Amino acid sequence: MLFDQYDPLKGEMFTVLDKDGKVVNKDYEPSIDDETLVHMYKTMQLARIADIKALQYQRQGRMLTFAPVQGQEASQVGPMAATEQKDWLVPAFREAAAMLYKGATLYQNYLYWYGNELGSQYDEGVNIMPVNVPIGSQINHAAGVAHAAKIKGTDEVAITYIGDGGTSNGEFHEGVNWGGVYDLPMVTIIQNNQYAISTPRSQATRAKTLAQKAHAYGIPGIQVDGNDALAMYAATSEAVKRARNGEGPTLIEAVTYRMGPHTTSDDPTIYRSEEEVNEWREKDPLTRFYKYLANRKLWNKEKDDALQEELKKFVADTFKQVENAPHPTLDEVFDYTYETLPEDLKRQKEAIRAYQEQQESGGDE
């Protein structure tokens, strides 16, 4: 069993590919069909290109605050490829790559960051919970989804993400502890991208690894090379299998790096060096996965160049659609929080409606 072989208390990190895309852990190289491998890579490239363009759109004043995912694509796509359609993704706010693989469209993702709540309406059968911006709240949501699945016997697993800094938040403890107590079908992935905004990982906790926190909850934990899509796939596959067999939750620490700012409101040059960024750039998850596919004769530069041109056009066309999308109605602003709207919010909505009608009529009363 994978989790028995790597002890986070000893700082042992699980990896399958080295930075040059060569298999260094043949025993745990997952058996993934060629079509899925290529789809994983294409999704990672889409997330990367969409990310770069979103930063440009935001700087141009055409998009609101945005949380880049560049550098963390493998830690998201690998786990999603290891799940089934019926499983649930419970994201934080930096999971664009995971959401794209799970079935959210780029249009929906961009629409959300454009400030349009309709971007949170996913297609039927796409089991993704809305984006969670409050730090740690998604962990309790995932525990709730997993608990409901266990009670209903649906055989579904909840996969959720949190950052390294988020593990210092009380809701992380509450949600993971709840999952452990009730043996819930839940997988929590810590994206250790080395910084909680400007606070480095070393100042967030005295723990040697974040994965070792699993021991306090009585559940398995493992530290994984988060820039290795195959290692993330393998670790998540085993965690999902455990969850589906009724063996409870798992904690996975994905050691990765946020190449861009925390959000578009952040300037990372203030708190980290260019030398550090360049060191991690050598471990780029897309470069590593590209080399792996090329070694297997599944991909090459000609295909890659064509894909990038195709995706750049797709991203640009998608954002044009977002800019021309209808604005949410007043009802839609209020109607997606409660099953039954509380009386105080009903009054608030009607007051706003009355004000809008007054403004439209040009009245001053």
N, C-alpha and C positions, 0 to 999 in steps of 0.2 A: 504494500500500500504506500502510495506516494507520501502521504502525510507522516508516515512512520520513518521515512528515510531522511527527512530534512527537518531539523530541530531549530525553530526560530530563536530559542534561548541560547543557542550556540552561534547564532548569526549565519546559519547555513542558507544560502540562496539557491533556489531551483531555477535552472535554465536549460534550454534545449539547443538554442542556436547561439553561436558567438557573434560578435559584431560584424563579421564578414559573411554571415549567413550560412556558416558551416555547422552541421549537426555535431554537437559535442557530448550529447547524452542520448545515444541511440536507443537505449532501453525505454525511454519515455517519449520518443518522437511519435506524436499521435498519428493514427491512420485516418487521414482526411482525403476525400476524393479530390481529383484535380479541379473540377468545376468549383467546388467550395473554396479551395485555396485561392483560385483566381478571383472569385467573388470577394473574398476577404481583402485581398490586395486592392481591388478596384474601389471598395468602400473606404479603405484607409486613404487612398488617393483623393477620392471625392471629399472626404472630411478635411484633408489638408488644403486642397485648393479652395474649398468653400470658406475655410477658416481665414486664409490669406486675403481673399476678396472681402470678407466681412469686415476685417480690420480696415481695409481701404474705404469701404462704404461708410463705416462709422467715422473715420477721420474726415470724410467729405460732408459730414452732417446728414447723411441719408439713412443712418441706422442708429438705434439707441445703444446704451452700454452693452458690451458684448464680452463673453468669457471665452477666450481662445482655447483650443484643444491641441494645438500643434505640439508634437512630441509625445503625446499620450495615446495615440491611435491604437497601438498594439494592445495596451492594457484594457481597451474597450471592445475592440472588434474580436479579439481572441475569445473572451468570455461569451460574447453574444453568439458566436458560431457554435459554442458548446451547449447551447440551450435549445429548447424546442419552442415552437410557436405558441403553445399554451402557457409557457412560463411568463412571468411578469418582470419587466424592467422598472425599477423605482429609482429615477435619476436624481442627482443633485442639480447642478447648473452647468457643468462642463462635460456633459456626456453626449455631445453631438455625434461622435463616431458610433457610439453604441446605439443611439437612437436611429441613426440611418440604417445600420445593419438590421436592427429589430423591425424596421418597417415604416418608421416615420419618414415623410418626404422632406427633401431640402426646402421645398416651398413652405411647409408647416414650420420647420425649424427657423427659417429666416423670418417668417411672419411673426413668430413669438418675439424674437429679438428686435423686430421692427416696432413692437409695442402693441401688437394686435392679438388679443386673447384667443382669437379663432385659431391661432397657431397651436393651441393646446388640444384641439379636436383632432384626434387621430382616426384613421380609417377603421372600420369594423374588423375585429379580429386582431388588431395590433395592440397587444397588451403592454402599454406604456402609461405609467402614471404621469401627471403633470410635472413640469420642472419645479424643483424645490430650491428656492434661494436662501431661506433661513437655514443657517448652518445646523446640520444634524437632524432636521425634522424628518427627512426621508427615511432614516433608519427605523424610527417608530412606525412610519407608514408601511415599510416593508415587513416589519414584524406583524402588523395588522393584516396585511395581505396574506402572509404565510399562515397566520393563525386561522384565517377564514378558509384557506385552502385545505388545511388539516381537518377542520371541523366538517367541511362539506365533502371531503374525500375526493377532491378534483385532481389529485396527482400533479398539481402545479407547484412550481418553485419560484420564489421571489428573489431576484438579483438586485442588489442595491450598491451604490457607490458613495464614498465619502473621501475627502482629502485628508492629508496627514494632520493638518491643524484641526480639522473637524473631530478627530478622535479625542481631543481635550474637552469637547462639548458634552454636557450631561446627557443629551439625547442619544449620543452614540452608546454610552454605557447602558442606558435604559433599554434601548431597542435590542442590542446584542445580548444583554443579560436575559431579557424576556424570551428571546429566541432560544437561548440555552436552557432555561428553566423548563420550557414547554416542548423541547425537541422539535422546533418548527422547521419547515422546509425553506430555509433561507440561506443565501450566500451573500456575505458582506465583503466588498472589495475596497480596500483602502488604496487610493491612488497617491502614493507617497511621491509627490512631484518636487519635494525638497523644500517647499516654501508655503506657509500659510499667509498669503499676501506677502509681506516683507519679513515675516518671522521665520528664520531657518528651522529646519527639522530639529536641529540640536538643541534649540531653546524651547521646543514645544513639550518635550518629555524626557525623562532620564532613562526610559526603557531603551535597551540596546536595539531592539527592533519593535516595530508596531505590531507585527504578527504575533509576538509573544503575549500580547494582551489577551489572546484567546484562552490562555491557560487559566486566567482569572475567572473566565466564564464556563470553564469545563468543557470547551469545544476544541476541535482541531484548528490549528493555525499554521500558515506557511508563508514564507517570504519568497516572492517570485520576481525574476527579472521582468519588469513591466514593459520593457522595450522588445520583448521576445513574444511575438504573437502565438507561437506554438507552445511555449511554456505556459502562457496564460490560458490557452485552450485546454491543455492537459490538466492543469490544476483545477480549473473550473469544471471540467468534465467529471472529475472524481468527486468534487464537492456537490455537484448537482445529483450525481448518482447516489451519494450518501443521503442527501435530502429527500430524494424520491423514494428511497428505501425506508424512510422513517427514522433515520439515524441522526437527524437534527442538523443544526447550522454549521457553517464553516466560515472562518475568517481568512482572507487572502490579502497579503500586503504586496502590491505591485510597485516595485521600485522603478521609478521613471523620472521624467524631468519636464517641467513646463517651459518650453522654449520661448514663449512670448510673455506678455504681461499677465498679471492675475486677471484683470479685466482691462478694458480700454480706458479706465480711470487711473491706471497704475503706471508707474515708470520704474521698471525693474533695474535699470542701470544704477539706481541710487543704492541698491542693497546687494548686488551681486556683480562679479567681474566678468569681463568679456572672455577671459581665459577659461573660466568655469563653463560658460555657455558653449564655447568651442569644444571643450572636452566632451560635453554631452552630445554635441552635434555629431561627433564621430560615432555615437551609438544610436543614431537615428533609426527608429523602428521601421520606417518605410524602406530605407536603404538596405537594412538587414533582411527584410522579407523579400525585397526585389531580388537580392543575390541568391536567396534560397530557391526562389522560383526559377531563376535563370539557371542555377545548377541542375535543376530537375527538367530543364528544357521546356518549361511551361510559360516562360515570359522572356522578352528580349527588348532591346532599346527601341526597335522599330515599333513594336506594339505599345511600348510605354509612351513614346512621343505622340503616337496617334491618340492614345487614351487621354493624355493631358490636354491636347487640343480640344478633344470632344468634351471633356469635363469643364474646361474654361468657358466654352460656349454655353454649355448647359447651365452653369452657375450664373452667368451674366443674364441669360434669358429668364431664369427663375427669379432673379431679383427684380427684373422689370415687371414681372407678374405681381410680385409682392408690392411694389410701389403703386401699382394700379388696382390693388385689391380694395374692395369696399370696406369702409370702417365698421367696427362692431356697432350694433344698435345698443340703445340704453338697456334693453332687457338682457342682452348678452353680457353686459358688464356685471350685472347683478346675479344672473341665474345659475352660475356654475359652482357656487360654494356650498349652498345648502340644498337638500332635497326639497324642503319646504321653506320658503323665504320668511325669516322672522319679521314680526310686525314693525320693529324699528327700521329695518332695511326697506320694507314696503313703503313706509312713510318717506324715507329718504329718497327712494326711487321716484315716487310720485312728485315730491318737491322739485327734484331735478327736471322731471318731465314738464312740470308746469313752467319752470323757468325757461326751458328750451322753447316751449311753445310761445311764451311771451316774447323771447328774443326774435323768433322767426316772424312774429306778427308785427314786430317793430314797436310794441307797446312799452311804456315806461312804468306801468302800474305794478 
